[in-house]
Amino acid sequence: MKIIHFSDPHGGGAAEDWMAYFDKRWVGVFNYRFRRRFRHDLSKLQNAVNYILEVKPDVAICTGDLTSAGQPGEFARVIDILKPLRNSNIPLLYTPGNHDCYVKRPWCVKAVKDAVEYLSCGRYSFDDMPCKFQIGEAEFIIVNTSAPSNLLCSWGFLKPQSRDFIVEACESEPETPKILVTHYPMYETHPILRMRHRLFGQKEIVKLLDARKLDLVLCGHVHKPSLTIDEQGRGECISGSVTRNGSMMEIEYEKTARKFTFRTVEL
């Protein structure tokens, strides 16, 4: 089974309405205008789509942050690049990032909800998460850990309902690998240094990972790619930012050996 995992395109743009200067969006717009647009190249996302369409994996996974400030126009620009992948026969799983769930403005909330339903081809909606699907030889658990937070922080929250859903899903069918799809990493090696960017409520999920009841976490948020895995490839994969690093992760699952192998695809 082949999985391709990419994350954090961070398409951005100008403020799309005057109210953006009175909510958190001005932070995302400012960040994009003076920093992110010089570091993130959306042509790399186009290259990623072309590669995925060529190799035809069993599933493609995007773990969030399509946008910089969660504005409808930002979603539209990135979704236009992803449209050929969405319209292909390759299942696409998307869970929002914190920049996609940036503010509570109704038109921004509608944009992220529309993006989830559109990119998943209606397999699930924003409000359906947490949910799970059997695709190929694996079971995918899709959880949203992103929600608007305060002006200075990029916190994520694993709600008790989502935590319990994951725990219950990992109690059944031990022969089927369980893969959690979410934006925030479960492992946090620098909880103090990364206090402004961390996930809360994930301790039970880390226990599942360490006990190998949960086989793999696919996530983003951290822009530098990394793997925290054992000799069987079980653990956590942070694919990094596809537009900043110009790379994504290609994952093979060998059913007989019950082993995951990883290869970085340079774009």
Secondary structure, 3 states (H helix, E strand, C coil): CEEEEECCCCECCCCCCHHHHHCCHHHHHHHHHHHHHHHCCHHHHHHHHHHHHHHCCCEEEECCCCECCCCHHHHHHHHHHHHHHHCCCCCEEECCCCCCCCCCCHHHHHHHHHHHHHHCCCCCCHHHCCEEEEECCEEEEECCCCCCCCCCCCCEECCHHHHHHHHHHCCCCCCCCEEEECCCCCCCCCCCCCHHHCEECCHHHHHHHHCCCCCEEEECCCCCCEEEECCCCCEEEECCCHHHHCEEEEEEEECCCCEEEEEEEEC
